[in-house]
Amino acid sequence: AGKTTFLRLLSGLVGARKQGVRWRGGNKAPMLGYLPASFGLIPEFTVHENLRASCADVGDRNSMEKAIEMMQLPRLLQKRPSELSLGEGQRVRFAIAISRSPDVYLLDEPVSNMDIDATILAIDAMQRVAESGHGVVLVTHDLATVDSLCPNLLILDAGRVVHQGTKAHFIERFGGGSFAVAYRRFMGTDNAPCSN
């Protein structure tokens, strides 16, 4: 659908941005924090060393400590990436993303490979980040994550926007009383995307 490409365009990793990214109607570009789906950890470093290395340029140790606590990482801090499960590794990656405290978070499938407990932690962290005034652009194919987190939707099909608006309006327009039902109905319409 072009979800990852969309985030890469927003982050400036690919393509040219003539207008740039604007935040809250201002002229100043926001600090962006990008968590790609396949972001790797430094294999020779412990979890704690990975966190410190990724936050060195930001210099905010307090944000790093909050992220460690939020993602419940204390018992993993001395482990190396090879000793982590897929879900634990994703928790560490997510902690790195939130510890940098950018204006806008660009998150590509942030709860993929997480077990249910880690998913709950990540969803709670994303809600806290959004409630604290940061922007969150979340790319996911998981309808439950969208339903629990996303007040606004942008649905892509082959790189084209096929729907944009609030989740409440989407549910009202396509019916069914829940996002999952409305989305399935949307998929059955003439402009249904191949993927979300």
C-alpha positions in Angstrom: 0.0 0.0 0.0 3.0 2.3 0.4 2.8 2.7 4.2 6.6 2.4 4.8 7.4 4.6 1.8 5.0 7.2 3.3 6.9 7.3 6.5 10.2 7.4 4.7 9.0 10.4 2.7 7.8 12.2 5.9 11.2 11.5 7.5 13.1 12.8 4.5 14.9 9.5 4.0 13.6 9.3 0.4 12.4 11.9 -2.1 12.4 15.6 -2.0 10.3 17.7 0.3 9.6 21.0 -1.3 7.3 22.2 1.4 8.9 20.3 4.3 7.0 18.9 7.3 5.1 21.4 9.4 4.0 20.9 13.0 1.1 22.8 14.6 0.8 25.3 11.8 4.2 26.8 12.4 7.1 27.5 10.0 9.6 25.5 12.0 10.1 21.9 11.0 9.5 19.5 13.9 12.1 17.1 15.3 11.1 13.7 13.9 11.7 10.4 15.5 11.5 7.5 13.1 11.2 3.8 14.2 11.4 1.7 11.0 10.0 -1.8 11.1 13.4 -3.4 10.7 15.5 -1.1 12.9 18.5 -3.1 14.2 20.4 -3.0 17.5 24.2 -3.0 17.8 24.9 -6.7 18.4 28.1 -6.1 20.4 26.3 -3.7 22.8 24.1 -4.5 25.8 20.6 -3.2 25.8 21.7 -0.4 28.1 24.6 0.5 25.8 22.3 0.5 22.8 20.0 2.9 24.6 22.8 5.2 25.6 24.4 5.2 22.1 21.1 6.0 20.4 20.4 8.9 22.8 23.9 10.3 23.0 23.1 13.2 20.6 19.9 14.1 22.4 21.6 14.2 25.9 18.4 13.7 27.9 19.1 10.9 30.3 15.8 11.5 32.1 13.9 10.6 28.9 15.9 7.4 28.5 15.2 6.4 32.1 11.5 7.0 31.6 11.5 4.9 28.4 13.3 2.1 30.3 10.6 2.1 33.0 7.7 2.5 30.5 8.8 -0.5 28.5 9.8 -2.5 31.6 13.4 -3.1 30.5 15.4 -3.1 33.8 15.9 -6.9 33.8 17.0 -6.8 30.1 19.6 -3.9 30.4 22.7 -6.2 30.6 21.6 -8.6 27.9 22.9 -8.4 24.3 20.5 -8.3 21.3 21.2 -12.0 20.5 19.9 -13.0 24.0 16.5 -11.2 23.4 13.3 -12.7 22.1 11.7 -10.9 19.1 9.3 -9.2 21.4 12.0 -8.1 23.8 14.0 -6.7 20.9 11.0 -4.7 19.7 10.4 -3.4 23.2 14.0 -2.1 23.2 13.6 -0.5 19.8 10.4 1.1 20.9 12.1 2.4 24.1 14.8 3.9 21.9 12.2 5.7 19.8 10.3 7.2 22.7 13.5 8.1 24.7 14.6 10.6 22.0 11.4 12.7 22.8 10.9 14.2 19.3 8.0 16.5 18.4 6.5 13.8 16.1 7.0 10.0 16.2 6.9 8.1 13.0 6.3 4.5 14.0 6.3 1.6 11.4 4.5 -1.4 12.8 5.7 -0.7 16.4 3.9 -3.7 18.0 4.9 -6.3 15.4 6.5 -9.4 17.0 5.5 -8.2 20.5 3.7 -10.6 22.9 0.4 -9.4 24.5 2.1 -7.8 27.6 4.6 -5.9 25.5 1.9 -4.8 23.1 -0.1 -3.4 26.1 3.0 -1.5 27.3 3.6 -0.1 23.8 0.0 1.0 23.3 0.0 2.6 26.8 3.3 4.4 25.9 1.9 5.7 22.6 -1.2 7.0 24.3 1.0 8.8 26.9 3.1 10.3 24.2 0.1 11.6 22.3 -1.5 12.9 25.4 1.6 14.8 26.3 1.3 16.8 23.1 3.6 14.9 20.8 2.4 13.9 17.3 2.2 10.2 16.5 2.0 8.8 13.0 1.4 5.1 13.3 1.6 2.7 10.4 0.0 -0.6 11.0 -2.1 -3.3 9.4 -3.5 -4.4 12.8 -7.1 -3.2 13.1 -7.2 -3.6 16.9 -4.2 -1.3 17.3 -5.9 1.3 15.0 -9.2 0.9 17.0 -7.5 1.4 20.3 -5.1 4.3 19.4 -6.0 6.2 16.3 -8.5 9.1 16.3 -7.6 10.0 12.7 -7.1 7.7 9.7 -5.2 7.8 6.4 -5.9 4.7 4.3 -3.5 4.1 1.4 -3.9 1.9 -1.7 -0.8 1.5 -4.0 0.6 4.8 -2.7 -2.7 6.7 -3.1 -4.9 8.1 -0.3 -8.3 6.4 -0.6 -9.7 7.7 2.7 -8.7 10.4 5.2 -10.6 11.7 8.2 -11.5 10.9 11.8 -12.1 7.4 12.9 -15.5 8.4 14.3 -16.6 9.8 10.9 -15.3 6.6 9.2 -17.4 4.4 11.5 -20.4 6.6 11.1 -20.1 6.6 7.3 -19.5 2.9 6.8 -21.6 1.7 9.8 -21.3 -1.4 12.0 -20.6 0.3 15.3 -16.8 -0.5 15.4 -13.8 0.3 13.3 -13.2 -3.4 12.3 -16.7 -3.8 10.9 -16.6 -0.4 9.2 -13.3 -1.2 7.6 -14.6 -4.6 6.3 -17.5 -2.8 4.8 -15.2 -0.2 3.3 -13.1 -3.0 1.8 -16.3 -4.2 0.0 -16.9 -0.8 -1.7 -15.7 0.1 -5.2 -12.8 2.1 -3.9 -11.6 -0.6 -1.5 -7.9 -0.8 -1.1 -6.0 -4.0 -1.7 -4.2 -3.5 1.7 -4.5 -1.0 4.5 
